[in-house]
Amino acid sequence: MFGVVMLYVHGASASVYISTTSRGYTSTETGNPFFECYRSHPYLTAAVSNGRYVYLYNEVDPLATPVNPANADPPESVPFTAGDPQVQAYRINLVTAEHRSYGAFYCASSLDGERSVVPTLFLRSDAKFEPTNGRFSKTVNKGDVNVTVDFTEVTPSGTAKYWRFNGTTDMTLTIFSGTIFEGLTVYTIIGEVDTSNGGVYELHLAGERGQARAGLLRLIVRACPAGRYDESSGCTQICPSCYNGGVCHDQTGICICPPGFQGDGCEMACGRNRYGRNCEYRCDYEIPDDSTACSGLQVCVPDPYGCSCTPGYKGLDCTTECDQGEFGASCTETCHCVSGECDGFTGVCTGRSTECEPGWTGTNCQAFTVIYVKTNKGQTNNFVCRLEGGNLISTAEPVVNLYRKFGSGNYTQENIIHNGNGFPQNEKFLFLVFDVKVGELFVCSLSDVNIFFSDTVTGDGEFTQPELPSAPVVIGATNDSVTLMWDAWDASTYIGDPPLIGYRVYYMLNNSREEDQEVRRSDRLAPSETVTGLSPDTAYVFGVAAFRPGPGGQGRRLEVVGTTQCSPPSRGPSSVYVTKGTRPGEIWVSWENPPPNTSNCASGVGGIRIYLTRSDIQSGISKGTADPIENSVDIPFDSYTQTLEPYSQYLIQVVVYNKDSETPRGKGFTQITEEMRKRKNCYCINSKGKLELECL
C-alpha cells in the first residue's frame, strides 16, 4: 500500500474544459514562476479555482498547524483579460522562498455539477532527476502491461534513491522499500496498469527530500483500453482518430487536442503564437504571431492528454526548437514532405515543394489507414493497418488493435489474430481475420502515449472455391497407371467464384494413413488425367478438385477408388510337349505347371491358356481355308487334348494367365493334325453257307 495525501481527486471531465499554462516551471527557486488558468468557449461561465495538487514535502506533517510554507496553498490568483474575444483568466504568481514554488499545482473549473482538474508540475533548476521523456506527464491505457516511470539522474551518484507516489510521507511506505527498485531510476508497474496507478511519481536521493530537488512526473491512466472509451458501458465504444498527438477521452470519446491544434480530430493547426481549445489564446500578447513567443511555455490540458510544449518547441523547459523534419506540440510529429522541410508549428510542407511524399496525405502529410485483401473462404484475411506520418511519443511499441462489428452487434475481436507489430511507426501492423462477412465493419486503432488514430473499412466477404458437380470416374487402367475423367467446372453453372486456374489430382493407397501425393500435370485445365508410376494390382483413392487463385483456393475434393491391373505371372509353363493324337484332327498338349507364388496377382493364377492359329496345307484331302483369327482356350492346370481340323497346320502357344495378363507366348510349336482316312464300303456275303465281310 502507498500512503497518499491529496487535496483533490484528480481527473478531467472533457465537458468542462480548462487549460493550465506555466512559465518558470523548471527553475522555481529563481525569477518569477507562475501558472495561469484559462477557460474556453462554451465553458466561459465555469467557476475557476486553484491549489496544490499533492504534497511533495515530507519534513513536516502537511496537515500540521501552522502549515509549513512549503505545503501551503499558492497565493491568491490575479484576474486579467486575454483571448480573442477577450475573457477573464487567472494568474497565480508563486513565491520562490522556502520551496513554496516547488511541487504540483492545479487549475480547476466547475459548471453544472461537472468539475475538471488540470495539474502542472514545478521543479528547481538544480533538480537531481528529470523525466526521461522530456515531458512532465505520460499517458497510458488501462490494461497496458509493465508500464514504466522513467527518470534520468542529472549527475549520477551512488546515493540511495527513494520513490514516492502522490506525496507519501511515511518512509516505510515508499515504493522502493523492500523491492528491486531500490536505487533504480526506472520504476516498472508489474502486470496490467489501472487507474489506481495514476498520479504523481517522485524520485529523490536519500535524506534530501527536504531540499525540493526531486524529479517529478505525472502518470495518466485512461480508464479504458487503448482505442476504447465509455467506461460506464465497459469501454465498448471505439475511439475516433485523433491526429497531431490528440488523445481520445476515456469517458466521452472526444479528442483532447494537444496545445496548438483544434477540431474534432485535432486536424487543424492554430499557427504560431496560438493555443487554446479554439486557438483563441496567444503565448505572448506583446509579440504578435512571433515564432519565439511560445518559447518556455508549458500548456496542460484536460486528461488524458496532460502537459507538453506548444508547437515548435520541445524539451523539459520548452525552449528547444523543433529539428528539421519535426513539428507539433513538443515536436512529436514527423514531416513527410518532398522537400524534407515543414513548418514546425503546423506541419505544412515548405521549401522547394509543398507536396507530401508518395503515400502520405493531408495538410501536414499524416494518415492512418486500414486495408484488407479479400481471400478465399476458410482462409485468414490480411488486414493491414498503416500509420503514415504520425510520430509516436512512446519509446515502446504502440498499441494497435483491430475490431469487427456486424449489423447491430457490438465491436469484438473474435477470430482476429495480431500477427506482427509495425515498429517504427511508418511500418505495417498485420492482423489475420477469419470469416469476413459482406457488409461487416472493421475498425483499426493505434494508440501511443499521447496519440490515437483509427480507420474503418467495410468487408466484402470471401471468395467461394470452385466445386466439381460430380466425382471423377475411372476409364482405364494398366498395371502401373489409372486414367481418370471428370466433368469440367463451369462458372455459370456450378458453385464457386472464377477464375479457374485448373484441377488438382491426388492419389493415395486405399485405406492408408499415408499422405496423399499430388500429380504434376502438364495441362492443368484438362478434365482428364492418366496417373502413372503406380504399383500393380493395388487399390488407390484418387481425388480431383478445381482451384482458383490464392491460398486456400482449392474447392472440395471428390474421390473415386481405382485399382491397377496385375502384372504378368513371373513364370510360364515349362516342359511343354505337343504331339499328334491317335485320331485325325487330334493334338495332345502337355506341360509342367509353374510354382503357385508366381502369379503376381492377389487372386492367384487363373490357369493355362493355349493359343491355336491354323494355316493352310497345300495338299491333302482335308485341306480347308485357314481361320484368319487365332483361337484360344483357357483350361485348368492339366494336360489337354483338342480335336481340330484334320490334316491342318497349327501354331500352338502355351501361356500362364492371371485375371489381367499373361506370360509371353514365345515362338510356340507347329503341328499338323492327322489326315482323315477314306472310309471303305463293307458288304456281307453268303458263301458256302457262311457269312463273310468284304470291304472294298
Long-range contacts (C-beta under 8 A, 24 or more apart in sequence): 1-173, 2-165, 2-166, 2-168, 2-173, 2-175, 3-168, 3-169, 3-170, 3-173, 4-54, 4-165, 4-166, 4-167, 4-168, 4-199, 5-54, 5-55, 5-62, 5-166, 5-167, 5-168, 5-169, 6-53, 6-54, 6-166, 6-167, 6-199, 7-51, 7-52, 7-53, 7-54, 7-55, 8-51, 8-53, 8-106, 8-108, 8-117, 9-117, 10-53, 10-106, 10-117, 10-119, 10-198, 10-199, 10-303, 11-117, 11-303, 12-116, 12-117, 12-118, 12-302, 12-303, 12-304, 13-114, 13-115, 13-116, 13-251, 13-302, 14-116, 14-249, 14-251, 14-252, 14-254, 14-256, 14-302, 15-114, 15-252, 16-43, 16-46, 16-109, 16-110, 16-111, 16-114, 16-115, 16-116, 17-43, 17-109, 17-116, 17-277, 17-301, 17-302, 18-43, 18-46, 18-48, 18-107, 18-108, 18-109, 18-116, 18-118, 18-302, 19-107, 19-118, 19-259, 19-275, 19-276, 19-277, 19-299, 19-300, 19-301, 19-302, 20-105, 20-106, 20-107, 20-118, 20-119, 20-120, 20-299, 20-300, 20-301, 20-307, 21-120, 21-275, 21-297, 21-298, 21-299, 21-300, 22-120, 22-122, 22-297, 22-298, 22-300, 23-296, 23-297, 23-298, 24-94, 24-101, 24-122, 24-296, 25-120, 25-121, 25-122, 25-123, 25-136, 25-298, 25-317, 26-122, 26-123, 26-125, 26-127, 26-316, 26-317, 27-124, 27-125, 28-94, 28-96, 28-99, 28-101, 28-102, 28-122, 28-123, 28-124, 28-125, 28-212, 29-96, 29-99, 29-101, 29-102, 29-124, 29-125, 29-126, 30-96, 30-125, 31-96, 32-93, 33-93, 33-94, 33-96, 33-101, 33-122, 34-91, 34-92, 34-93, 34-94, 35-91, 35-92, 35-94, 35-105, 35-107, 35-120, 35-122, 36-89, 36-90, 36-91, 36-92, 36-107, 37-77, 37-89, 37-90, 37-92, 37-107, 37-109, 38-82, 38-83, 38-89, 38-107, 38-276, 38-281, 39-87, 39-89, 39-109, 40-276, 40-277, 40-278, 40-280, 41-277, 41-278, 41-280, 43-109, 43-111, 44-87, 45-111, 46-109, 46-110, 46-111, 47-109, 47-110, 47-111, 48-77, 48-90, 48-107, 48-108, 48-109, 49-107, 49-108, 49-109, 49-110, 50-74, 50-77, 50-90, 50-92, 50-105, 50-106, 50-107, 50-108, 51-105, 51-106, 51-108, 52-103, 52-104, 52-105, 52-106, 53-103, 53-104, 53-105, 53-106, 53-117, 53-119, 53-200, 54-103, 54-104, 54-166, 54-167, 54-199, 54-200, 55-103, 55-167, 55-169, 56-102, 56-103, 56-104, 56-164, 56-167, 56-200, 56-202, 56-212, 56-214, 56-216, 57-99, 57-102, 57-103, 57-209, 57-210, 57-212, 58-164, 58-167, 58-168, 58-169, 58-209, 58-210, 59-209, 59-210, 61-169, 62-167, 62-169, 69-95, 69-97, 69-98, 69-99, 69-100, 70-98, 70-99, 70-100, 70-102, 70-103, 70-212, 72-100, 74-100, 74-105, 82-281, 82-282, 82-285, 83-276, 83-280, 83-281, 84-280, 84-281, 84-282, 85-280, 94-122, 99-212, 102-212, 103-212, 103-216, 104-200, 104-216, 104-218, 116-302, 118-300, 118-301, 118-302, 118-303, 119-200, 119-218, 119-300, 120-298, 120-300, 120-307, 121-200, 121-216, 121-217, 121-218, 121-307, 123-215, 123-216, 124-212, 124-213, 126-213, 127-154, 127-213, 127-214, 127-215, 128-153, 128-154, 128-155, 128-204, 128-205, 128-208, 128-213, 128-214, 128-215, 129-153, 129-154, 129-185, 129-203, 129-204, 129-214, 129-215, 130-154, 130-215, 130-316, 131-215, 131-216, 131-217, 131-316, 133-393, 133-395, 133-449, 134-314, 134-315, 134-316, 134-330, 135-306, 135-307, 135-308, 135-316, 135-330, 136-216, 136-217, 136-218, 136-298, 136-306, 136-307, 136-316, 137-217, 137-218, 137-219, 137-220, 137-300, 137-305, 137-306, 137-307, 137-308, 138-217, 138-218, 138-219, 138-220, 138-306, 138-449, 139-220, 139-221, 139-222, 139-247, 139-303, 139-304, 139-305, 139-306, 139-449, 139-450, 140-193, 140-219, 140-220, 140-221, 140-222, 140-449, 141-193, 141-221, 141-222, 141-224, 141-225, 141-226, 141-399, 141-447, 142-192, 142-193, 142-194, 142-195, 142-221, 142-222, 142-223, 142-224, 142-225, 142-235, 142-250, 143-192, 143-193, 143-194, 143-225, 143-226, 144-192, 144-193, 144-226, 144-399, 145-191, 145-192, 145-193, 146-188, 146-189, 146-190, 146-191, 147-188, 147-189, 147-193, 147-197, 147-219, 148-186, 148-187, 148-188, 148-189, 149-186, 149-187, 149-189, 149-201, 149-217, 149-219, 150-185, 150-186, 150-217, 151-185, 151-186, 151-203, 151-215, 151-217, 152-185, 153-185, 157-205, 159-205, 159-206, 159-208, 160-205, 160-206, 161-185, 161-203, 161-204, 161-205, 161-206, 162-203, 162-204, 162-205, 162-206, 162-209, 163-187, 163-201, 163-202, 163-203, 164-201, 164-202, 164-203, 164-204, 164-209, 164-214, 165-199, 165-200, 165-201, 165-202, 166-199, 166-200, 167-200, 167-202, 175-201, 193-221, 194-221, 195-221, 195-223, 197-221, 218-306, 218-307, 220-303, 220-304, 220-305, 220-306, 221-304, 222-247, 222-248, 222-250, 222-304, 223-250, 223-251, 224-250, 225-401, 226-399, 226-401, 226-445, 226-447, 226-452, 227-399, 227-401, 227-403, 227-445, 227-446, 227-447, 227-452, 227-454, 229-253, 236-410, 236-411, 237-411, 238-403, 238-411, 238-443, 238-445, 238-454, 239-445, 239-447, 239-452, 239-454, 240-264, 240-265, 240-454, 241-265, 241-368, 241-452, 241-453, 241-454, 241-455, 242-266, 242-451, 242-452, 242-453, 243-267, 243-362, 243-366, 243-390, 243-453, 244-269, 244-328, 244-329, 244-333, 244-347, 244-364, 244-366, 245-308, 245-328, 245-329, 245-330, 245-332, 245-333, 245-393, 245-450, 245-451, 246-305, 246-451, 246-452, 247-304, 247-305, 247-450, 247-451, 247-452, 248-304, 248-447, 248-452, 249-302, 249-304, 250-304, 255-452, 256-301, 256-302, 256-303, 256-304, 256-305, 257-301, 257-305, 258-301, 258-305, 258-308, 258-311, 258-328, 258-329, 258-330, 258-332, 258-450, 259-299, 259-301, 259-308, 259-309, 259-310, 259-311, 259-329, 260-310, 260-311, 260-312, 260-328, 260-329, 260-345, 261-311, 261-328, 261-329, 267-362, 267-363, 269-311, 269-345, 269-346, 269-347, 269-348, 269-363, 269-364, 270-311, 270-345, 271-345, 271-346, 272-312, 272-345, 275-299, 275-310, 277-301, 283-310, 291-345, 294-318, 295-319, 295-321, 299-329, 305-450, 306-450, 308-332, 308-450, 311-344, 311-345, 311-346, 312-344, 312-345, 326-391, 327-364, 328-391, 330-393, 332-391, 332-392, 332-393, 332-450, 332-451, 333-364, 333-366, 333-389, 333-390, 333-391, 334-389, 334-390, 334-391, 335-364, 335-365, 335-389, 336-360, 336-365, 336-366, 336-388, 336-389, 337-365, 356-389, 359-388, 360-388, 360-389, 361-388, 362-389, 364-389, 365-389, 366-390, 368-444, 368-446, 368-453, 368-454, 368-455, 369-455, 370-402, 370-442, 370-443, 370-444, 370-455, 370-456, 370-457, 371-457, 372-433, 372-436, 372-442, 372-457, 372-459, 374-436, 374-460, 374-461, 374-462, 374-463, 375-462, 375-463, 375-550, 375-551, 375-552, 376-462, 376-463, 376-464, 376-465, 376-548, 376-550, 376-551, 376-552, 376-553, 377-462, 377-463, 377-464, 377-465, 377-552, 378-462, 378-465, 378-552, 379-462, 379-550, 379-551, 379-552, 380-417, 380-432, 380-433, 380-434, 381-432, 381-433, 381-434, 381-436, 381-459, 381-462, 382-430, 382-431, 382-432, 383-430, 383-431, 383-432, 383-433, 383-442, 383-444, 383-457, 384-428, 384-429, 384-430, 384-431, 385-422, 385-428, 385-429, 385-431, 385-444, 385-446, 385-455, 386-422, 386-426, 386-427, 386-428, 386-429, 387-422, 387-425, 387-426, 387-429, 387-446, 387-453, 388-426, 389-426, 390-425, 390-446, 390-451, 390-453, 391-425, 392-424, 392-425, 392-448, 392-449, 392-451, 393-448, 393-449, 393-450, 393-451, 394-448, 394-449, 397-421, 397-423, 398-423, 398-425, 398-446, 398-447, 398-448, 398-451, 399-446, 399-447, 399-448, 400-429, 400-444, 400-445, 400-446, 400-447, 401-444, 401-445, 402-431, 402-433, 402-442, 402-443, 402-444, 402-445, 403-442, 403-443, 403-444, 403-445, 404-433, 404-440, 404-441, 404-442, 404-443, 404-459, 405-440, 405-441, 405-442, 405-443, 406-437, 406-439, 406-440, 406-441, 407-439, 411-443, 435-462, 436-460, 436-461, 436-462, 437-461, 463-497, 463-548, 463-550, 463-553, 464-495, 464-496, 464-497, 465-496, 465-497, 465-546, 465-547, 465-548, 465-552, 465-553, 465-554, 465-555, 465-556, 466-491, 466-494, 466-495, 466-496, 466-497, 466-498, 466-500, 466-546, 466-547, 466-548, 466-555, 467-494, 467-495, 467-496, 467-546, 467-555, 467-556, 468-494, 468-544, 468-545, 468-546, 468-555, 468-556, 468-558, 469-493, 469-494, 470-558, 471-544, 471-558, 471-559, 471-560, 472-542, 472-544, 472-558, 472-559, 472-560, 473-560, 474-542, 474-560, 474-562, 475-528, 476-530, 477-562, 477-563, 477-564, 477-565, 478-564, 478-565, 479-536, 479-537, 479-564, 479-565, 479-566, 479-567, 479-660, 479-661, 480-532, 480-533, 480-534, 480-535, 480-536, 480-564, 481-530, 481-531, 481-532, 481-533, 481-534, 481-564, 482-507, 482-530, 482-531, 482-534, 482-540, 482-542, 482-562, 482-563, 482-564, 483-528, 483-529, 483-530, 483-531, 484-528, 484-529, 484-530, 484-531, 484-542, 484-544, 484-560, 484-562, 485-527, 485-528, 486-527, 486-528, 486-544, 486-558, 487-527, 488-527, 489-546, 495-555, 496-546, 496-548, 496-555, 497-548, 498-548, 499-548, 499-549, 500-525, 500-546, 500-547, 500-548, 501-547, 501-548, 501-549, 501-553, 502-546, 502-547, 503-527, 503-529, 503-544, 503-545, 503-546, 503-547, 504-544, 504-545, 504-546, 504-547, 504-554, 504-557, 505-529, 505-531, 505-542, 505-543, 505-544, 506-542, 506-543, 506-544, 506-545, 506-557, 507-531, 507-534, 507-540, 507-541, 507-542, 507-543, 508-540, 508-541, 509-538, 509-539, 509-540, 509-541, 510-539, 510-540, 510-541, 510-561, 511-539, 516-541, 516-543, 534-564, 535-564, 536-564, 536-565, 536-566, 536-567, 536-600, 537-563, 537-564, 537-565, 537-566, 537-567, 537-600, 537-601, 537-602, 537-660, 538-563, 538-564, 539-563, 540-564, 565-660, 565-661, 566-599, 566-600, 566-601, 566-602, 566-603, 566-658, 566-659, 566-660, 566-661, 567-600, 567-601, 567-661, 568-600, 568-658, 568-661, 568-662, 568-663, 568-664, 569-594, 569-598, 569-599, 569-600, 569-601, 569-605, 569-656, 569-657, 569-658, 569-661, 569-662, 569-663, 570-598, 570-600, 571-595, 571-598, 571-656, 571-663, 572-654, 572-655, 572-656, 572-663, 572-664, 572-666, 573-608, 573-654, 573-655, 573-656, 576-654, 576-669, 578-652, 578-669, 578-671, 579-671, 580-671, 580-672, 580-673, 580-674, 581-641, 581-643, 581-673, 581-674, 583-643, 583-674, 584-622, 584-646, 584-647, 584-673, 584-674, 584-675, 584-676, 584-677, 585-622, 585-643, 585-644, 585-645, 585-646, 585-647, 585-648, 585-673, 585-674, 585-676, 586-641, 586-642, 586-643, 586-644, 586-673, 586-674, 587-641, 587-642, 587-644, 587-650, 587-652, 587-671, 587-673, 588-639, 588-640, 588-641, 589-639, 589-640, 589-641, 589-642, 589-652, 589-654, 590-639, 590-640, 591-639, 591-654, 593-637, 594-656, 598-656, 599-658, 600-658, 601-658, 601-659, 601-660, 603-658, 603-659, 604-658, 605-656, 605-657, 605-658, 606-634, 606-657, 606-658, 606-659, 607-634, 607-635, 607-636, 607-637, 607-656, 607-657, 608-634, 608-635, 608-636, 608-637, 608-640, 608-654, 608-655, 608-656, 608-657, 609-633, 609-634, 609-635, 609-654, 609-655, 609-656, 609-657, 609-662, 610-635, 610-640, 610-642, 610-652, 610-653, 610-654, 611-651, 611-652, 611-653, 611-654, 611-655, 611-665, 611-668, 612-642, 612-644, 612-650, 612-651, 612-652, 613-650, 613-651, 613-652, 613-653, 614-644, 614-645, 614-648, 614-649, 614-650, 615-648, 615-649, 615-650, 615-651, 616-648, 616-649, 617-647, 617-648, 617-649, 617-672, 620-647, 620-675, 621-647, 621-675, 621-676, 621-678, 622-646, 622-647, 622-648, 622-675, 622-676, 623-647, 624-648, 644-673, 645-673, 646-673, 646-674, 646-675, 646-676, 647-672, 647-673, 647-674, 647-675, 647-676, 648-672, 648-673
